[in-house]
Amino acid sequence: MEIFRVSRLTGVARIRDLDVTQAQLDAYEQFGVLLQDAFPNLSEDDREFIKTGITPEEWDDALYEDR
């Protein structure tokens, strides 16, 4: 399913195709199911994207911008 998010870190809008169902999204967004319980099949990076819109590359850029 395509998930649209705007990064809380950079403000960049992105769409990622993740292996989730509408029922999982509803459980998380509408019913307050914990992220890791709603999406046990996703990696930490994919769950972070759902929660904040932030990608691993953005974290790397923010944390290691001196490189």
URFENJO-V983307 format. One record per backbone hydrogen bond with DSSP energy under -0.5 kcal/mol. CO is the residue of the C=O (numbers start at 1). NH is the residue of the N-H. Records with the same first field share a line. If there is no record, write none. Layout:
CO->NH ; NH
This chain:
1->18
3->16
5->7 ; 14
7->11
12->7
14->5
16->3 ; 18
18->20
21->25
22->26
23->27
24->28
25->29
26->30 ; 31
27->33
28->32
34->37 ; 38
35->39
37->40
39->42
43->47
44->48
45->49
46->50
47->51
48->52 ; 53 ; 54
49->53
52->8
55->59
56->60
57->61
58->62
59->63
60->64
64->67
